[in-house]
Each structure stands twice: as C-alpha cells, then as structure tokens.
Amino acid sequence: MAARRISLLLSRSLSLSSSLSKGSSWGRNLSRYSTAAVIEDPIIPNVDIKHTQLLINGQFVDSASGKKFPTYDPRTGNVIAHVAEGDAEDINRAVAAARKAFDEGPWPKMTAYERVRIILKFADLVEKHSEELAALETWDSGKPFQQAFKSELPLFVRLFRYYAGWADKIHGLTVPADGPYHVQTLHEPIGVAGQIIPWNFPLIMFAWKVGPALACGNTIVLKTAEQTPLTALFVGKLFHEAGLPPGVLNIVSGFGPTAGAALASHMDVDKIAFTGSTETGQTVLELAAKSNLKPATLELGGKSPFIVCGDADVDKAVELAHFALFFNQGQCCCAGSRTYVHESVYDEFVEKATQRANRRTVGDPFKSGIEQGPQIDTEQFEKVMRYIKAGTESSAKLECGGERFGSKGFFVQPTVFSNVQEDMLIAQDEIFGPVQSILKFRDLDDVIRRANTTRYGLAAGVFTQNLDTANKLSRALKTGTVWVNCFDVFDAAIPFGGYKMSGIGREKSVYSLNNYLQVKAVVTALKDPAWL
C-alpha cells in the first residue's frame, strides 16, 4: 500500500502531499546559493521499515550479542530505526550458512537456467516495489528521491536482468595440446564470497556485487554500510520471495572494525570484494592476504580530472562539469573533482560555473525540484567543511558557497574554488562533497602530465569537439574509464574500475564475472585417437 500511495503522489506532479506526511510548518530561510527553502519540518515518507535484523540462512535473526545501532536521517540527524549490530560471531554464523549452502545446497548444483529464472523473478519483484525502495533509500541516505526512483532503481533492475542473462552463458574451452590429450577448461564458482558495500549508492553497489556472484553460482555474505543498512535488508527479503535457497545470500549490518574485519580475514571465505576508501581498501587487502590469501576485488577512491578544452561549447561544458562534480551531493568515487579548463575559456567558464552553482537547489530530497540533499552524516559533513576551510586558507579563490546550508541536518552549500593549484589539499585529496576545484591549463601535454600526477586513476572526463584531441587524451589518461562529452554513464555492460590506488579488478560487464570464477584445466590421456 505504501508503494501505491507513493505512485499516486508521483502522478500528481510529485507534490508528495497526498501520500507523504509532512510537518505543520515549512522553514523559509532562503540562501543566496540556492532557490530552495530550507525545510525545518521535513517530509516523512509513508514507508514501513519492516526489516532491521540480520539475514542469515534465509531467516531474519537478532545479532548474537543482542546489540543494535541507530541509522539516522541525514536531513535532521534524527534516528530512523535501530538495526541489529553484527560482529565477528554473526559473521561466523553467516559464513557457516553460506558454506553449507555452497557445499551441500542446491544453488551451485541447479541448472544455470533455474538460477536465471530466480534472478529474473527477483528483478520483477524489485520493479514492483521500486517506489517504496526509492523512498527508503532517500530517507536513509539523503539522495534526491527523483534520482533514486527514476535513475537508480531502474538501473538496479537492469543490472540484475543483465547478470541473469549471463548465468547460462558461462562456459569453458576445449584446448588443443601437443600430444594425445583431451584438454578442457572449466569455469567454476569460487565458493563463498564476502562483500562489503558503501553508503553512497547502497542499492547500486548491492547489484554490482551480488549480481555477478550469484550468476556464477556462488554464495554470499554481504556486509552493509552502517550508515545505510535498510534497503539491502528489504531486497534480501525479496530475493527469498523469488525462490533463492536459504544460505545463498546472507546480509549482516555492522561496523567495519568488527564485522567488516571479521569477514575480510575469515578463513572460510573464498573471495572478498570491497567498495570504499583507498585507506580502508588497503586494510581489507592486508587482512585477506594474512588470512587465507583470498583474492580481492577493490573499487576505491578517486580524484577524477574533468578536462574542458579550448574548443568546447562553454555553456554545455559548464553544465556537464557541474553534474560530474555535484551529482549525489559530490559523494561519488568518480566525481570530476579536478576541473581543468583551457586558459582561453577559463574566465568565462569560472563565471558561468559559479552562476550554475548558485542556482543549484538544496533542500529536502523528497521535495520536487531539489537537486542536492544532505551529506550522509556528521563525520562526512565535518570532513567536507575542513576541506573548504583548507581551500579558503590557501591561495585558491572561493567563488561561492563555503558554508553550512540551513540550520538542520548535514547540508553544505554548493562550493566553487578557482585559481586552484596541484599542491593544494582540495586538488589532491578525495573530498567526497559538493566542492568544485577549477584549475587552468595551457596545452594538452600540460594537462595530461598534471591530470596523471595523482595516486588515483578511477575515471576522467574530456569535453572537446575535436576527435584527435579526444583520442589523444583518452589514451594518455591513466584511468579505468574516460568519458568523452559525457559523464557518469553506468550501463550494465560497461566495465568500471581503477588504475593505481583506485582499485583492483573491474565491476559490471562480462569482466566482473572473472571475479567470481575459478578456471580449472582438465587433461585426459587419449588412447589411439583418430585425430588430434
């Protein structure tokens, strides 16, 4: 019923008045950095929070310790719900369930076509509940409802349908040998996969990890981010409604130093996959190596260059660069957080980028027309404000923003710095917030050298009308993805991952299947073969 009410509300120009309850008054504290009003009494989504326990062996259960922790509404800092706090003992229980499901259960032994049908049925169920899930995702993470509902939920469904399509097309090869032997390779599921997902795109990261692992016939123990545990538990329930056998997908909510570390170091986990900061990724890799040398897939931080060439249409470049940085409150690992602009158009670009940032609407993400919600929590809010302070104390010029937005929650004004230099913290570190740093460059060789002078190598953007320029930059930039005249295109079939300290391995696409498969060579002697 909640989903139906939200659907009705969408059909009424997203007024939210008939299906979402709101407070008795609206704050009217306007900021010159946005046309949106600060909502002192935020819209409360009419969504039932049904699942707050751990999902282990097909059942929702309390944590072994009985502990719970709060998950907060980033618009206000108020508690949404209390969720079971998993620790090492709960990871042990989940791994035992996953191990039994892999070694003795039906999932890896059923035909690939049967797995396809379950994954497709799950995608259909998510589609049915997409409005409710989008509202829950917005409530827990602060991202705009329109972004969650119109972009992320359809992509989530598409990803699982994509991986369902791969499940019955995984096969090995027949290999010729120099002698009387029949040689074949088998592509086998790796076993129990441990997966740790972040808080910035909870559902999308769930799909990136769970989709390929299940398509290959593995079982899973997934740890959610402590900031955003709710939607993973919801879709976990839907997976079992679709017919997923018990123990195949286990979900543990908890904290990194306890549940996360226990999962990464567990001796009965065959593979670990992690998305998060580079520093935490290094810890995960160390724990994996020191335990049973389990292989690790890591999708880590970035400081992506967005390069605006001298031949660019400045108005279009400003809009795309704005999107590349400010999307999802700037909380995106591949955000175009170093905006390099050719000196011939630099002044015009800075002026128009500042005007665009001042027009960005900030406020309650459930309200129609809002582009930017709050940062995820106090820690991230304070981190962003420290970097803004470092920028203002350097020789960079603060063009706009730089302050808290409103009086409640974790909102930050859209912020633009010009005259940024490579040695400044705002040009070196991953801020993970709505802070655009604009740098000037002379020529292609200059910008290539400077863009590559970073420990990261996740993504890059190039804006030019010249094909030769696009080709030169796309080959010279040391990143896993280069978007030319576009940004943040996340089709299910496009691989994603980083060079250097931005990670190991690739997410999405056919390449992601390799993360969850073992290759076995089977060699059989032939007696008097008719041919070789």
Wavefront OBJ file of the C-alpha trace (Angstrom):
o trace
v 0.000 0.000 0.000
v 2.873 2.386 0.734
v 4.218 1.903 -2.776
v 0.758 2.555 -4.245
v 0.407 5.770 -2.268
v 3.792 6.978 -3.489
v 2.761 6.100 -7.042
v -0.351 8.221 -6.737
v 1.693 11.074 -5.440
v 4.061 10.878 -8.398
v 1.142 11.140 -10.794
v 0.210 14.442 -9.153
v 3.333 16.286 -10.281
v 5.366 14.890 -7.402
v 3.610 17.132 -4.906
v 4.033 14.451 -2.247
v 1.085 15.980 -0.436
v -1.335 13.071 -0.691
v 0.958 10.147 0.091
v 3.657 11.560 2.344
v 3.040 13.169 5.682
v 4.774 16.456 6.429
v 5.233 18.733 9.382
v 2.944 21.598 10.223
v 5.305 24.350 9.084
v 7.923 24.966 6.430
v 11.132 26.858 7.137
v 11.663 29.855 4.864
v 15.333 30.569 5.459
v 16.465 31.254 1.907
v 20.105 31.088 0.868
v 21.605 33.177 -1.914
v 23.336 29.971 -3.006
v 20.047 28.264 -3.857
v 16.458 28.999 -4.692
v 15.230 26.216 -2.411
v 13.790 26.800 1.012
v 15.294 25.035 3.985
v 12.658 22.627 5.299
v 12.676 22.766 9.071
v 9.954 20.091 9.320
v 10.974 17.548 6.692
v 8.633 15.363 4.716
v 8.375 11.957 6.356
v 7.917 9.133 3.839
v 4.992 6.845 4.474
v 7.159 3.719 4.280
v 7.090 0.857 6.746
v 10.519 -0.224 7.963
v 9.958 -3.958 8.030
v 13.438 -5.440 8.316
v 16.069 -4.420 10.860
v 17.502 -7.812 11.818
v 20.349 -9.748 10.238
v 19.508 -12.031 7.316
v 21.230 -15.374 7.915
v 20.341 -18.704 6.342
v 17.096 -17.348 4.932
v 15.818 -16.013 8.269
v 15.809 -12.600 9.927
v 17.534 -13.008 13.288
v 18.879 -10.828 16.090
v 22.621 -10.352 16.437
v 24.401 -12.828 18.711
v 25.169 -10.042 21.184
v 21.665 -8.603 21.045
v 23.155 -5.184 20.262
v 21.534 -2.663 17.947
v 22.712 0.606 16.448
v 20.793 3.598 15.097
v 20.557 4.581 11.452
v 19.981 8.306 11.017
v 18.037 10.635 8.742
v 20.788 12.905 7.316
v 18.271 15.709 6.790
v 17.868 16.119 10.542
v 20.212 13.794 12.400
v 17.171 12.062 13.904
v 17.040 8.295 14.317
v 15.080 6.413 11.639
v 15.386 2.941 13.149
v 17.587 0.715 15.294
v 19.247 -2.112 13.390
v 20.890 -5.330 14.594
v 24.625 -4.832 15.096
v 26.508 -7.792 13.701
v 30.027 -8.640 14.836
v 32.524 -11.499 14.424
v 30.158 -14.131 15.836
v 27.441 -13.130 13.395
v 29.913 -13.229 10.517
v 30.818 -16.761 11.625
v 27.144 -17.755 11.568
v 26.628 -16.198 8.150
v 29.756 -17.779 6.669
v 28.740 -21.194 8.032
v 25.342 -20.826 6.365
v 26.920 -19.729 3.085
v 29.439 -22.580 3.209
v 26.744 -25.172 3.783
v 24.618 -23.683 1.013
v 27.554 -23.887 -1.383
v 28.852 -27.322 -0.425
v 25.524 -29.061 0.173
v 22.756 -26.800 -1.085
v 21.028 -26.619 -4.450
v 22.273 -23.245 -5.712
v 25.576 -24.222 -7.388
v 24.110 -27.595 -8.412
v 20.921 -26.392 -10.068
v 20.948 -25.699 -13.771
v 22.031 -22.247 -14.839
v 18.599 -21.724 -16.359
v 16.978 -22.273 -12.960
v 19.257 -19.622 -11.493
v 18.291 -17.295 -14.352
v 14.605 -17.652 -13.526
v 15.117 -16.827 -9.841
v 17.225 -13.743 -10.593
v 14.697 -12.511 -13.159
v 11.814 -13.050 -10.734
v 13.728 -11.040 -8.148
v 14.185 -8.189 -10.634
v 10.436 -8.210 -11.281
v 9.718 -8.009 -7.543
v 12.096 -5.076 -7.119
v 10.394 -3.308 -10.003
v 7.055 -3.828 -8.259
v 8.409 -2.297 -5.033
v 10.628 0.337 -6.671
v 8.811 3.411 -5.345
v 8.901 2.120 -1.781
v 12.572 1.195 -2.129
v 13.430 4.595 -3.600
v 11.724 6.352 -0.694
v 13.590 4.194 1.812
v 16.889 4.831 0.005
v 16.301 8.585 0.079
v 15.318 8.559 3.744
v 18.410 6.602 4.801
v 20.991 8.258 2.509
v 19.690 11.753 1.769
v 19.862 11.480 -2.014
v 17.101 13.140 -4.073
v 14.022 10.953 -4.398
v 13.831 11.595 -8.128
v 17.396 10.342 -8.544
v 16.671 7.190 -6.566
v 13.331 6.461 -8.219
v 13.948 7.446 -11.831
v 17.638 6.540 -12.202
v 18.949 4.185 -9.555
v 16.060 1.741 -9.165
v 15.727 1.187 -12.943
v 19.497 0.658 -13.145
v 19.347 -1.781 -10.227
v 16.716 -3.846 -12.051
v 18.641 -3.622 -15.321
v 21.826 -4.878 -13.662
v 20.162 -7.989 -12.301
v 18.482 -8.730 -15.614
v 21.853 -8.285 -17.290
v 23.514 -10.797 -14.958
v 20.599 -13.185 -15.294
v 21.360 -13.125 -18.986
v 24.935 -14.194 -18.326
v 24.153 -17.019 -15.895
v 23.558 -19.678 -18.565
v 26.333 -18.481 -20.881
v 29.324 -19.157 -18.642
v 31.429 -21.958 -20.081
v 34.986 -23.105 -20.574
v 37.010 -24.030 -23.649
v 38.358 -27.077 -25.439
v 42.091 -26.553 -25.872
v 44.422 -28.305 -28.361
v 47.543 -29.854 -26.830
v 50.880 -31.066 -28.211
v 50.165 -34.749 -27.725
v 47.405 -37.362 -27.318
v 45.371 -35.460 -24.736
v 41.888 -34.032 -24.483
v 42.117 -30.677 -22.683
v 39.171 -28.680 -21.430
v 38.825 -25.732 -19.084
v 36.021 -25.484 -16.552
v 34.800 -22.152 -15.186
v 33.728 -22.971 -11.653
v 32.155 -20.764 -8.963
v 34.774 -19.603 -6.495
v 32.707 -20.524 -3.399
v 31.755 -18.249 -0.512
v 32.118 -14.592 -1.496
v 32.463 -11.901 1.160
v 31.234 -8.492 0.028
v 31.423 -5.087 1.723
v 29.429 -2.227 0.194
v 29.483 1.554 0.846
v 26.827 4.082 1.809
v 26.781 6.430 -1.193
v 24.914 4.077 -3.584
v 23.613 1.268 -1.348
v 21.349 -0.448 -3.879
v 23.572 0.027 -6.921
v 26.598 -1.344 -5.056
v 24.478 -4.279 -3.887
v 23.725 -5.046 -7.543
v 27.354 -4.629 -8.667
v 28.464 -7.186 -6.074
v 25.593 -9.633 -5.705
v 24.600 -9.884 -9.379
v 27.770 -11.434 -10.823
v 28.422 -13.574 -7.746
v 25.008 -15.237 -7.964
v 25.130 -15.563 -11.753
v 28.317 -17.602 -11.369
v 26.756 -19.905 -8.750
v 28.433 -18.594 -5.590
v 27.023 -17.990 -2.138
v 27.428 -14.657 -0.354
v 27.958 -12.932 2.968
v 27.360 -9.218 2.444
v 28.117 -6.505 4.990
v 26.187 -3.283 4.537
v 27.451 0.169 5.426
v 26.404 1.106 8.947
v 25.028 4.423 7.641
v 22.618 2.815 5.133
v 21.539 -0.713 6.106
v 17.825 -0.601 5.324
v 17.354 -1.182 1.594
v 19.724 -4.165 1.403
v 17.668 -5.979 4.035
v 14.467 -5.156 2.122
v 15.753 -6.545 -1.188
v 17.257 -9.525 0.618
v 13.731 -10.450 1.659
v 12.546 -10.034 -1.944
v 15.277 -12.385 -3.153
v 13.944 -15.136 -0.924
v 10.412 -14.443 -2.098
v 11.768 -15.048 -5.606
v 12.926 -18.531 -4.597
v 16.551 -18.047 -3.570
v 17.522 -21.016 -1.360
v 18.421 -20.357 2.306
v 22.059 -19.535 2.982
v 22.843 -18.331 -0.542
v 22.595 -14.623 0.356
v 23.343 -13.578 3.938
v 23.275 -9.912 4.981
v 24.997 -8.621 8.111
v 24.681 -4.995 9.207
v 27.518 -3.764 11.369
v 30.725 -1.779 11.596
v 33.982 -2.073 9.695
v 36.419 -2.779 12.548
v 34.215 -5.626 13.824
v 32.004 -7.214 11.173
v 33.984 -5.977 8.171
v 37.353 -7.057 9.529
v 35.956 -10.449 10.545
v 34.647 -11.015 7.023
v 37.850 -9.933 5.259
v 40.002 -12.147 7.492
v 37.709 -15.177 7.673
v 39.467 -18.418 6.778
v 36.366 -19.953 5.203
v 35.624 -17.053 2.848
v 36.994 -17.767 -0.624
v 36.885 -14.262 -2.072
v 36.433 -10.703 -0.810
v 35.026 -7.702 -2.703
v 35.068 -4.192 -1.260
v 33.988 -0.720 -2.347
v 35.073 2.234 -0.247
v 38.025 4.442 0.558
v 41.547 3.606 -0.562
v 42.769 3.563 3.029
v 40.161 1.013 4.119
v 40.790 -0.959 0.932
v 44.424 -1.340 1.913
v 43.312 -2.771 5.252
v 40.909 -5.198 3.559
v 43.658 -6.368 1.197
v 46.061 -6.881 4.100
v 43.504 -8.907 6.067
v 42.720 -11.022 3.006
v 46.401 -11.725 2.416
v 47.223 -12.516 6.042
v 44.314 -14.935 6.433
v 43.889 -17.447 3.599
v 45.280 -15.328 0.746
v 41.774 -14.909 -0.655
v 41.592 -12.891 -3.895
v 40.277 -9.352 -3.524
v 38.358 -7.042 -5.812
v 38.689 -3.421 -4.689
v 36.813 -0.394 -6.063
v 38.356 2.535 -4.220
v 38.760 6.301 -4.193
v 39.303 8.761 -6.989
v 40.223 12.324 -7.837
v 38.999 12.360 -11.396
v 40.026 15.093 -13.844
v 37.353 16.731 -15.989
v 39.130 18.417 -18.897
v 37.461 21.283 -20.790
v 39.357 22.031 -23.986
v 39.596 25.394 -25.712
v 37.185 24.410 -28.486
v 34.405 23.470 -26.085
v 30.914 24.903 -26.053
v 31.348 26.610 -22.687
v 27.690 26.543 -21.660
v 27.436 22.804 -22.283
v 30.804 22.183 -20.626
v 29.735 24.105 -17.520
v 26.573 22.028 -17.171
v 28.352 18.708 -17.643
v 31.206 19.636 -15.289
v 28.607 20.716 -12.719
v 26.868 17.355 -12.992
v 30.190 15.470 -12.889
v 31.068 17.032 -9.538
v 27.809 17.759 -7.708
v 25.875 14.586 -8.566
v 24.834 12.694 -5.409
v 25.980 15.601 -3.201
v 29.521 15.076 -4.565
v 29.558 11.696 -2.820
v 30.731 9.726 -5.815
v 34.081 7.931 -6.120
v 34.485 9.012 -9.744
v 33.307 12.613 -9.284
v 35.002 15.055 -11.661
v 36.592 16.825 -8.729
v 39.525 18.394 -10.613
v 38.026 20.616 -13.323
v 40.821 21.535 -15.761
v 39.852 24.375 -18.110
v 41.901 25.689 -21.031
v 43.252 29.183 -20.431
v 41.409 30.589 -23.477
v 37.980 29.919 -21.914
v 38.929 29.803 -18.234
v 37.485 33.147 -17.084
v 34.195 32.608 -18.897
v 33.938 29.073 -17.520
v 34.579 30.158 -13.920
v 31.956 32.889 -14.144
v 29.312 30.559 -15.561
v 30.231 27.638 -13.259
v 29.748 29.957 -10.288
v 26.373 31.096 -11.599
v 25.309 27.470 -12.077
v 26.374 26.514 -8.549
v 24.401 29.455 -7.159
v 21.313 28.176 -8.972
v 21.629 24.669 -7.575
v 18.607 23.831 -5.428
v 19.416 22.420 -1.998
v 16.876 21.127 0.476
v 14.667 18.218 1.473
v 15.416 15.489 -1.101
v 11.762 14.375 -1.035
v 10.659 17.730 -2.411
v 10.159 18.034 -6.174
v 12.844 20.076 -7.930
v 15.553 19.560 -5.319
v 18.956 18.774 -6.867
v 21.017 18.333 -3.700
v 20.246 16.772 -0.349
v 22.438 16.485 2.751
v 25.779 14.780 3.184
v 25.445 11.326 4.729
v 26.373 12.076 8.355
v 28.180 14.351 10.788
v 31.572 12.827 10.047
v 31.303 13.410 6.308
v 29.818 16.882 6.788
v 32.697 17.911 9.033
v 35.240 16.425 6.629
v 33.848 18.490 3.751
v 33.877 21.651 5.859
v 37.530 21.034 6.824
v 38.496 20.812 3.161
v 36.582 24.005 2.393
v 38.466 25.704 5.212
v 41.771 24.425 3.795
v 40.801 25.833 0.412
v 39.947 29.255 1.784
v 43.229 29.338 3.717
v 45.207 28.614 0.547
v 45.649 30.955 -2.398
v 42.557 29.475 -4.095
v 39.666 31.892 -4.634
v 36.315 30.991 -3.105
v 33.803 31.909 -5.823
v 30.661 30.819 -3.980
v 29.396 28.646 -1.161
v 31.723 27.518 1.579
v 29.196 27.397 4.412
v 26.648 25.133 6.019
v 23.248 25.297 4.361
v 20.317 25.759 6.728
v 20.161 25.032 10.434
v 19.339 21.309 10.478
v 20.974 18.209 9.114
v 24.166 17.883 7.118
v 23.615 20.244 4.194
v 26.548 22.038 2.535
v 26.298 24.986 0.158
v 27.441 24.183 -3.406
v 31.008 25.460 -3.360
v 33.315 26.562 -6.181
v 37.029 27.382 -5.955
v 39.047 28.943 -8.774
v 42.804 29.532 -9.040
v 43.390 26.040 -7.642
v 46.903 24.596 -7.836
v 48.044 20.954 -7.739
v 49.807 21.273 -4.379
v 46.604 22.267 -2.557
v 44.728 19.715 -0.472
v 41.498 20.401 -2.357
v 43.275 19.345 -5.567
v 44.927 16.262 -4.091
v 42.502 14.595 -1.697
v 39.132 12.984 -2.284
v 36.723 15.426 -0.612
v 33.533 13.459 -1.315
v 31.371 16.543 -1.181
v 29.902 19.432 -3.236
v 33.191 21.271 -3.758
v 34.338 22.095 -7.306
v 38.013 22.937 -7.841
v 38.773 24.705 -11.143
v 42.320 24.659 -12.492
v 43.780 26.365 -15.591
v 45.880 24.557 -18.229
v 47.959 25.650 -21.226
v 48.020 22.775 -23.712
v 47.374 19.036 -23.977
v 50.807 17.931 -22.818
v 50.471 20.201 -19.788
v 47.055 18.861 -18.767
v 47.999 15.207 -19.395
v 51.014 15.498 -17.129
v 49.066 17.242 -14.380
v 45.966 15.055 -14.629
v 48.108 11.929 -14.206
v 50.037 13.350 -11.237
v 47.871 11.675 -8.620
v 47.782 8.396 -6.734
v 44.287 7.781 -8.102
v 43.194 6.539 -11.509
v 39.497 5.794 -11.404
v 37.932 7.942 -14.134
v 38.251 11.067 -16.249
v 36.076 13.325 -18.376
v 37.026 15.017 -21.641
v 34.981 17.793 -23.251
v 36.052 18.700 -26.793
v 34.748 18.929 -30.343
v 37.996 17.605 -31.831
v 38.233 13.862 -32.430
v 42.035 13.860 -32.458
v 42.086 15.657 -29.125
v 39.602 13.175 -27.662
v 41.659 10.223 -28.908
v 44.922 11.628 -27.582
v 43.506 12.322 -24.125
v 41.551 9.077 -23.809
v 44.716 7.066 -24.442
v 47.056 9.219 -22.374
v 44.981 9.471 -19.193
v 45.826 6.730 -16.705
v 42.311 5.880 -15.591
v 39.955 2.943 -15.830
v 37.217 4.977 -17.544
v 37.326 8.019 -19.814
v 34.014 9.693 -20.629
v 34.149 11.865 -23.768
v 31.487 14.591 -23.917
v 29.505 12.740 -21.260
v 29.973 11.658 -17.642
v 28.715 9.027 -15.198
v 27.403 6.678 -17.886
v 26.944 3.433 -15.939
v 25.454 0.972 -18.381
v 25.428 -2.587 -17.069
v 27.684 -3.753 -19.922
v 30.392 -1.106 -19.342
v 33.251 -2.221 -17.046
v 34.200 0.045 -14.157
v 37.338 0.072 -12.040
v 40.565 1.917 -11.461
v 44.247 2.176 -12.155
v 46.846 2.760 -9.440
v 45.386 3.205 -5.941
v 41.816 3.383 -7.220
v 41.448 -0.357 -7.051
v 41.932 -3.885 -8.346
v 39.621 -5.604 -10.828
v 36.505 -4.473 -12.659
v 32.854 -4.163 -11.684
v 29.932 -4.620 -14.091
v 30.108 -6.095 -17.606
v 31.398 -9.508 -18.618
v 34.722 -8.673 -16.946
v 33.124 -8.745 -13.495
v 32.308 -12.443 -13.877
v 36.021 -13.220 -13.687
v 35.990 -12.006 -10.079
v 33.759 -14.912 -9.056
v 35.089 -17.801 -11.144
v 37.955 -20.256 -10.892
v 39.472 -21.736 -14.047
v 40.299 -25.429 -13.871
v 42.212 -27.326 -16.570
v 41.169 -30.960 -17.073
v 43.633 -33.065 -19.085
v 42.668 -36.609 -20.159
v 45.011 -39.005 -21.927
v 43.692 -40.337 -25.247
v 44.372 -43.880 -26.420
v 44.913 -44.163 -30.164
v 42.902 -41.028 -31.066
v 41.550 -40.715 -34.599
v 42.766 -37.106 -34.695
v 44.420 -34.505 -32.520
l 1 2 3 4 5 6 7 8 9 10 11 12 13 14 15 16 17 18 19 20 21 22 23 24 25 26 27 28 29 30 31 32 33 34 35 36 37 38 39 40 41 42 43 44 45 46 47 48 49 50 51 52 53 54 55 56 57 58 59 60 61 62 63 64 65 66 67 68 69 70 71 72 73 74 75 76 77 78 79 80 81 82 83 84 85 86 87 88 89 90 91 92 93 94 95 96 97 98 99 100 101 102 103 104 105 106 107 108 109 110 111 112 113 114 115 116 117 118 119 120 121 122 123 124 125 126 127 128 129 130 131 132 133 134 135 136 137 138 139 140 141 142 143 144 145 146 147 148 149 150 151 152 153 154 155 156 157 158 159 160 161 162 163 164 165 166 167 168 169 170 171 172 173 174 175 176 177 178 179 180 181 182 183 184 185 186 187 188 189 190 191 192 193 194 195 196 197 198 199 200 201 202 203 204 205 206 207 208 209 210 211 212 213 214 215 216 217 218 219 220 221 222 223 224 225 226 227 228 229 230 231 232 233 234 235 236 237 238 239 240 241 242 243 244 245 246 247 248 249 250 251 252 253 254 255 256 257 258 259 260 261 262 263 264 265 266 267 268 269 270 271 272 273 274 275 276 277 278 279 280 281 282 283 284 285 286 287 288 289 290 291 292 293 294 295 296 297 298 299 300 301 302 303 304 305 306 307 308 309 310 311 312 313 314 315 316 317 318 319 320 321 322 323 324 325 326 327 328 329 330 331 332 333 334 335 336 337 338 339 340 341 342 343 344 345 346 347 348 349 350 351 352 353 354 355 356 357 358 359 360 361 362 363 364 365 366 367 368 369 370 371 372 373 374 375 376 377 378 379 380 381 382 383 384 385 386 387 388 389 390 391 392 393 394 395 396 397 398 399 400 401 402 403 404 405 406 407 408 409 410 411 412 413 414 415 416 417 418 419 420 421 422 423 424 425 426 427 428 429 430 431 432 433 434 435 436 437 438 439 440 441 442 443 444 445 446 447 448 449 450 451 452 453 454 455 456 457 458 459 460 461 462 463 464 465 466 467 468 469 470 471 472 473 474 475 476 477 478 479 480 481 482 483 484 485 486 487 488 489 490 491 492 493 494 495 496 497 498 499 500 501 502 503 504 505 506 507 508 509 510 511 512 513 514 515 516 517 518 519 520 521 522 523 524 525 526 527 528 529 530 531 532
